[in-house]
Amino acid sequence: MYFIEYYIDERGRQPVFEWQEGLDIRNESIIDAKIKKLGENGLMLLNTEMLDVIKGDDTDFYELKGGLNRQCRIAVYQDKRRNAFVLLHGWLKKKGRDTQNIERARTILHRYLSTQGE
């Protein structure tokens, strides 16, 4: 089992939690189930339809996929020191790879890491 943590920004907001609340009920329930599976199975889900590595210079940086037609995406960081997955940024996948959202998630990841002393 892993802890699931929602990233909290400097203003005390939880971007992924707020994004989830804005989803329709079907997508929200599917995403909730995927997050629960991530907490139960961790990286055993890697390279399945649910979890992929986000390529780049960052390690332990993943994309959780779910929702109707797997259109919902959440950027996730595995914090090995705390046995946790941190939910950083959520978005709806549009046609092709959504580079802007990945870059936003990477910025949030770097902010998170700077507060963790890494």
Phi and psi restraints in degrees (value plus and minus 20) as a CYANA .aco file:
   2 TYR   PHI    -142.4  -102.4
   2 TYR   PSI     131.1   171.1
   3 PHE   PHI     -98.1   -58.1
   3 PHE   PSI     123.6   163.6
   4 ILE   PHI    -130.4   -90.4
   4 ILE   PSI     107.4   147.4
   5 GLU   PHI    -148.2  -108.2
   5 GLU   PSI     115.4   155.4
   6 TYR   PHI    -109.5   -69.5
   6 TYR   PSI     107.1   147.1
   7 TYR   PHI     -78.6   -38.6
   7 TYR   PSI     116.6   156.6
   8 ILE   PHI    -135.6   -95.6
   8 ILE   PSI     102.8   142.8
   9 ASP   PHI     -99.7   -59.7
   9 ASP   PSI    -199.7  -159.7
  10 GLU   PHI     -84.2   -44.2
  10 GLU   PSI     -38.1     1.9
  11 ARG   PHI    -115.4   -75.4
  11 ARG   PSI     -16.8    23.2
  12 GLY   PHI      65.0   105.0
  12 GLY   PSI      -9.5    30.5
  13 ARG   PHI    -110.2   -70.2
  13 ARG   PSI     132.1   172.1
  14 GLN   PHI    -134.9   -94.9
  14 GLN   PSI      73.1   113.1
  15 PRO   PHI     -74.5   -34.5
  15 PRO   PSI     -63.5   -23.5
  16 VAL   PHI     -89.9   -49.9
  16 VAL   PSI     -62.2   -22.2
  17 PHE   PHI     -80.1   -40.1
  17 PHE   PSI     -65.6   -25.6
  18 GLU   PHI     -84.4   -44.4
  18 GLU   PSI     -59.4   -19.4
  19 TRP   PHI     -83.0   -43.0
  19 TRP   PSI     -64.3   -24.3
  20 GLN   PHI     -79.1   -39.1
  20 GLN   PSI     -62.1   -22.1
  21 GLU   PHI     -81.2   -41.2
  21 GLU   PSI     -45.8    -5.8
  22 GLY   PHI    -104.8   -64.8
  22 GLY   PSI     -26.5    13.5
  23 LEU   PHI     -97.2   -57.2
  23 LEU   PSI     137.5   177.5
  24 ASP   PHI     -88.2   -48.2
  24 ASP   PSI     142.1   182.1
  25 ILE   PHI     -79.8   -39.8
  25 ILE   PSI     -57.0   -17.0
  26 ARG   PHI     -87.4   -47.4
  26 ARG   PSI     -67.3   -27.3
  27 ASN   PHI     -84.9   -44.9
  27 ASN   PSI     -60.3   -20.3
  28 GLU   PHI     -81.2   -41.2
  28 GLU   PSI     -63.2   -23.2
  29 SER   PHI     -90.1   -50.1
  29 SER   PSI     -56.1   -16.1
  30 ILE   PHI     -85.3   -45.3
  30 ILE   PSI     -64.8   -24.8
  31 ILE   PHI     -83.4   -43.4
  31 ILE   PSI     -62.0   -22.0
  32 ASP   PHI     -76.5   -36.5
  32 ASP   PSI     -62.4   -22.4
  33 ALA   PHI     -86.2   -46.2
  33 ALA   PSI     -58.9   -18.9
  34 LYS   PHI     -86.3   -46.3
  34 LYS   PSI     -60.3   -20.3
  35 ILE   PHI     -83.5   -43.5
  35 ILE   PSI     -61.8   -21.8
  36 LYS   PHI     -81.7   -41.7
  36 LYS   PSI     -63.3   -23.3
  37 LYS   PHI     -82.9   -42.9
  37 LYS   PSI     -57.8   -17.8
  38 LEU   PHI     -81.2   -41.2
  38 LEU   PSI     -63.4   -23.4
  39 GLY   PHI     -83.6   -43.6
  39 GLY   PSI     -53.5   -13.5
  40 GLU   PHI    -101.5   -61.5
  40 GLU   PSI     -57.5   -17.5
  41 ASN   PHI    -132.6   -92.6
  41 ASN   PSI     -37.5     2.5
  42 GLY   PHI      35.2    75.2
  42 GLY   PSI    -156.4  -116.4
  43 LEU   PHI     -93.7   -53.7
  43 LEU   PSI     -20.8    19.2
  44 MET   PHI     -83.7   -43.7
  44 MET   PSI     -38.5     1.5
  45 LEU   PHI    -104.2   -64.2
  45 LEU   PSI     -26.1    13.9
  46 LEU   PHI     -79.5   -39.5
  46 LEU   PSI     119.1   159.1
  47 ASN   PHI      43.1    83.1
  47 ASN   PSI       6.2    46.2
  48 THR   PHI    -123.7   -83.7
  48 THR   PSI    -193.6  -153.6
  49 GLU   PHI     -89.7   -49.7
  49 GLU   PSI     -28.1    11.9
  50 MET   PHI    -119.0   -79.0
  50 MET   PSI     -52.2   -12.2
  51 LEU   PHI    -163.2  -123.2
  51 LEU   PSI     110.2   150.2
  52 ASP   PHI    -155.0  -115.0
  52 ASP   PSI     136.2   176.2
  53 VAL   PHI     -92.8   -52.8
  53 VAL   PSI     119.4   159.4
  54 ILE   PHI    -110.7   -70.7
  54 ILE   PSI      96.5   136.5
  55 LYS   PHI     -88.0   -48.0
  55 LYS   PSI     130.0   170.0
  56 GLY   PHI     126.2   166.2
  56 GLY   PSI    -181.9  -141.9
  57 ASP   PHI    -106.8   -66.8
  57 ASP   PSI     -24.4    15.6
  58 ASP   PHI    -109.2   -69.2
  58 ASP   PSI     122.8   162.8
  59 THR   PHI    -124.4   -84.4
  59 THR   PSI     138.3   178.3
  60 ASP   PHI      41.0    81.0
  60 ASP   PSI      14.0    54.0
  61 PHE   PHI    -140.5  -100.5
  61 PHE   PSI      98.2   138.2
  62 TYR   PHI    -152.1  -112.1
  62 TYR   PSI     144.5   184.5
  63 GLU   PHI    -139.5   -99.5
  63 GLU   PSI      96.2   136.2
  64 LEU   PHI    -111.0   -71.0
  64 LEU   PSI     109.5   149.5
  65 LYS   PHI    -137.9   -97.9
  65 LYS   PSI     120.1   160.1
  66 GLY   PHI    -191.6  -151.6
  66 GLY   PSI    -184.3  -144.3
  67 GLY   PHI      63.4   103.4
  67 GLY   PSI    -199.6  -159.6
  68 LEU   PHI     -82.9   -42.9
  68 LEU   PSI     110.3   150.3
  69 ASN   PHI      37.1    77.1
  69 ASN   PSI       4.0    44.0
  70 ARG   PHI      31.6    71.6
  70 ARG   PSI      16.4    56.4
  71 GLN   PHI    -104.0   -64.0
  71 GLN   PSI     -36.9     3.1
  72 CYS   PHI    -106.4   -66.4
  72 CYS   PSI     114.2   154.2
  73 ARG   PHI    -150.9  -110.9
  73 ARG   PSI     122.3   162.3
  74 ILE   PHI    -153.1  -113.1
  74 ILE   PSI     105.7   145.7
  75 ALA   PHI     -99.5   -59.5
  75 ALA   PSI     111.3   151.3
  76 VAL   PHI    -149.6  -109.6
  76 VAL   PSI     120.1   160.1
  77 TYR   PHI    -135.1   -95.1
  77 TYR   PSI     113.9   153.9
  78 GLN   PHI    -112.5   -72.5
  78 GLN   PSI      93.2   133.2
  79 ASP   PHI    -113.5   -73.5
  79 ASP   PSI      74.4   114.4
  80 LYS   PHI     -85.7   -45.7
  80 LYS   PSI     -52.1   -12.1
  81 ARG   PHI     -82.0   -42.0
  81 ARG   PSI     -52.6   -12.6
  82 ARG   PHI    -128.4   -88.4
  82 ARG   PSI     -13.5    26.5
  83 ASN   PHI      33.2    73.2
  83 ASN   PSI      28.4    68.4
  84 ALA   PHI    -154.7  -114.7
  84 ALA   PSI     135.4   175.4
  85 PHE   PHI    -132.4   -92.4
  85 PHE   PSI     106.9   146.9
  86 VAL   PHI    -123.5   -83.5
  86 VAL   PSI     102.3   142.3
  87 LEU   PHI    -105.6   -65.6
  87 LEU   PSI      95.5   135.5
  88 LEU   PHI    -118.4   -78.4
  88 LEU   PSI     -67.0   -27.0
  89 HIS   PHI    -175.1  -135.1
  89 HIS   PSI     114.8   154.8
  90 GLY   PHI    -139.4   -99.4
  90 GLY   PSI     128.1   168.1
  91 TRP   PHI    -179.7  -139.7
  91 TRP   PSI     146.4   186.4
  92 LEU   PHI    -116.8   -76.8
  92 LEU   PSI     106.6   146.6
  93 LYS   PHI     -87.8   -47.8
  93 LYS   PSI     109.9   149.9
  94 LYS   PHI    -125.6   -85.6
  94 LYS   PSI    -199.6  -159.6
  95 LYS   PHI     -75.0   -35.0
  95 LYS   PSI     108.4   148.4
  96 GLY   PHI      56.3    96.3
  96 GLY   PSI    -198.1  -158.1
  97 ARG   PHI     -96.9   -56.9
  97 ARG   PSI     110.9   150.9
  98 ASP   PHI    -110.1   -70.1
  98 ASP   PSI      61.6   101.6
  99 THR   PHI     -78.7   -38.7
  99 THR   PSI     -59.1   -19.1
 100 GLN   PHI     -80.3   -40.3
 100 GLN   PSI     -61.5   -21.5
 101 ASN   PHI     -90.7   -50.7
 101 ASN   PSI     -56.0   -16.0
 102 ILE   PHI     -84.1   -44.1
 102 ILE   PSI     -63.1   -23.1
 103 GLU   PHI     -85.4   -45.4
 103 GLU   PSI     -58.8   -18.8
 104 ARG   PHI     -80.9   -40.9
 104 ARG   PSI     -64.8   -24.8
 105 ALA   PHI     -83.3   -43.3
 105 ALA   PSI     -59.7   -19.7
 106 ARG   PHI     -84.3   -44.3
 106 ARG   PSI     -59.8   -19.8
 107 THR   PHI     -81.8   -41.8
 107 THR   PSI     -64.0   -24.0
 108 ILE   PHI     -83.6   -43.6
 108 ILE   PSI     -61.5   -21.5
 109 LEU   PHI     -78.3   -38.3
 109 LEU   PSI     -66.6   -26.6
 110 HIS   PHI     -83.7   -43.7
 110 HIS   PSI     -56.8   -16.8
 111 ARG   PHI     -83.1   -43.1
 111 ARG   PSI     -65.8   -25.8
 112 TYR   PHI     -80.0   -40.0
 112 TYR   PSI     -68.7   -28.7
 113 LEU   PHI     -81.6   -41.6
 113 LEU   PSI     -55.5   -15.5
 114 SER   PHI     -87.3   -47.3
 114 SER   PSI     -45.9    -5.9
 115 THR   PHI    -106.0   -66.0
 115 THR   PSI     -31.6     8.4
 116 GLN   PHI    -118.4   -78.4
 116 GLN   PSI     -22.0    18.0
 117 GLY   PHI      58.1    98.1
 117 GLY   PSI       2.5    42.5
